[in-house]
Amino acid sequence: MNLCFFRHGPAVESGTPGFSEESRPLTQEGRRKTRAAARGLKRLDLGLDAVLSSPLPRAHETARIVAEVLGLPRPRLSDLLLPGKPGAQLLRLLKEVHGKSPILVGHEPSLSGAVSLLVSGTGSTDLAIRKAGMAFVELKDATPHPRGTLLMLLAPAALRRLGR
């Protein structure tokens, strides 16, 4: 199994009047950048076959864009992808994954914590996934202690360039 960790695109800034932390959507530019990054992801042809998403609007909107661009089914929502979840808790999601190469759309630092846990056995490294950026991990062993190899970590600008 391979896992693609994709961080939500640029959203309305935290603290913006009229938007709670939980309700912040992507900005117009965030939608544009996310779509361009998703085109780059498509060009990589990684065999991605399912999308799971945090239920928060900025992540769910990102997941819908990614699914549309890649021609995948509608994203499934999981509370395990909500912000603030430790990487180890996020990895419990692997038991619910249907597909050989899903995309997990969520938030930092949970996504990078999960990637770090998979590749180093600890949840603490300097790894960070930027907004509309991704990490791609080849999972060697899913249970009981998931382990994998980081195959790719791409900044959003690199994904957008690939999609041109």
SVG drawing of the C-alpha trace seen along z (x, -y; Angstrom):
<svg xmlns="http://www.w3.org/2000/svg" viewBox="-20 -40 34 46">
<polyline fill="none" stroke="black" stroke-width="0.4" points="0.0,0.0 1.1,-3.5 -0.2,-6.6 -0.4,-10.2 -0.6,-12.8 -2.0,-16.0 -2.4,-19.1 -5.4,-21.3 -4.9,-24.4 -4.6,-28.0 -7.7,-29.0 -9.2,-32.1 -6.8,-33.2 -7.4,-32.1 -9.0,-34.8 -10.8,-36.4 -14.1,-37.9 -17.1,-35.8 -15.2,-32.6 -14.6,-30.2 -11.5,-28.0 -13.7,-25.1 -15.5,-26.9 -12.6,-28.4 -13.0,-27.6 -10.4,-27.8 -9.8,-31.3 -10.3,-31.8 -6.5,-31.7 -6.4,-28.6 -8.9,-26.9 -6.8,-27.9 -3.5,-26.7 -5.1,-23.5 -6.5,-22.7 -3.1,-23.4 -1.3,-21.2 -3.9,-18.4 -3.1,-18.6 0.6,-18.0 -0.4,-15.1 -2.3,-13.6 0.7,-14.0 2.8,-12.0 0.5,-9.0 0.9,-7.4 -2.0,-5.0 -4.0,-6.9 -7.4,-5.3 -9.4,-6.8 -9.6,-10.1 -10.2,-10.4 -10.6,-13.8 -10.9,-15.8 -14.5,-17.0 -13.5,-20.7 -14.4,-22.8 -10.9,-23.7 -9.8,-20.1 -13.1,-18.7 -13.1,-21.3 -9.4,-20.4 -10.3,-16.7 -13.3,-17.4 -11.0,-19.3 -8.3,-16.5 -10.9,-13.8 -12.4,-15.7 -9.1,-16.4 -7.9,-12.8 -11.3,-11.3 -11.7,-9.5 -14.9,-8.8 -16.2,-11.4 -14.0,-11.8 -14.9,-9.9 -14.8,-11.9 -13.0,-10.8 -12.7,-12.5 -9.2,-10.9 -8.0,-13.5 -9.2,-16.5 -6.5,-19.0 -4.7,-18.2 -4.9,-14.5 -1.5,-12.9 0.2,-11.1 -0.3,-7.7 -4.0,-8.3 -4.2,-9.3 -2.5,-6.0 -5.5,-4.2 -7.2,-5.3 -5.3,-2.6 -7.7,0.0 -10.6,-1.9 -8.8,-2.4 -10.2,-0.8 -7.9,-0.9 -4.2,-0.3 -3.1,-3.9 -5.3,-6.5 -4.9,-10.2 -5.3,-11.5 -6.3,-15.1 -5.8,-16.9 -3.9,-19.3 -0.5,-20.0 1.1,-19.0 -0.9,-15.7 0.0,-14.8 3.7,-15.3 3.6,-13.6 2.1,-10.5 4.6,-10.5 7.5,-10.9 6.1,-8.0 5.9,-5.8 9.4,-6.5 11.4,-7.1 9.4,-5.4 9.0,-8.7 6.5,-11.5 9.1,-14.3 11.2,-15.5 11.6,-18.7 9.4,-17.4 6.5,-19.7 3.9,-19.5 3.0,-22.9 -0.5,-23.9 -1.5,-22.1 1.8,-20.1 2.2,-16.4 4.2,-13.5 4.1,-10.0 5.0,-7.0 5.4,-3.3 3.9,-1.3 5.9,1.8 4.0,3.1 0.5,1.9 0.1,3.7 0.6,3.8 3.2,1.0 3.1,-0.6 6.4,-1.3 7.2,-2.8 9.6,-4.7 9.2,-8.3 9.4,-8.3 8.4,-11.9 7.9,-15.2 6.8,-18.0 6.2,-21.6 3.0,-23.0 5.0,-25.1 6.7,-22.0 3.3,-20.2 1.9,-23.3 4.9,-23.3 4.4,-19.6 0.7,-20.3 1.4,-22.9"/>
</svg>
